[in-house]
């Protein structure tokens, strides 16, 4: 039994190391989301931080400020959702087969 416990602890430690590497790699990956047919673009990193926002200069109109703000919010939310999915997919690759079916642990798909 002692050997089995040590093996399991080694596997957990290896998994933790792989998860840290994956999380570091996600920080260098980005996803882009658009709103308003591409007039607003938001770029988010894999660690769910907004990297940039691009606004087509043709839509900058002081009279439509609220509309533009709504599009920015929509693009940012889409980018963050995409970053979350990318993160879950990458972390899920590491834990595939380790988490019993039906056991929903956040961050482990």
Residue pairs with C-beta under 8 A, 6 or more apart in sequence:
15 94
15 95
15 98
18 94
19 91
19 94
22 90
22 91
22 93
22 94
23 47
23 87
23 91
25 46
25 90
26 45
26 46
26 47
26 86
26 87
26 90
27 45
27 46
27 47
28 45
28 46
29 45
29 46
29 86
30 43
30 44
30 45
30 46
30 51
31 43
31 44
31 46
31 79
31 82
31 83
31 86
32 41
32 42
32 43
32 79
32 82
33 41
33 42
33 44
33 75
33 76
33 77
33 78
33 79
33 81
33 82
34 40
34 41
34 42
34 75
34 78
35 42
35 71
35 72
35 74
35 75
35 78
36 59
36 71
36 74
36 75
38 56
39 55
39 56
39 58
39 59
39 71
40 53
40 54
40 55
40 56
40 59
40 68
40 71
40 72
40 74
40 75
41 53
41 54
41 75
42 50
42 52
42 53
42 54
42 72
42 75
42 76
42 78
42 79
43 50
43 51
43 52
43 53
43 54
43 79
44 50
44 51
44 76
44 79
44 80
44 82
44 83
45 51
45 83
46 83
46 86
46 87
46 90
47 83
47 87
48 80
48 83
48 84
48 87
50 76
50 79
50 80
53 72
53 75
53 76
55 68
55 72
59 68
60 68
61 68
87 107
88 107
88 109
89 109
91 107
91 108
91 109
92 108
92 109
95 108
95 109
98 108
99 105
99 108
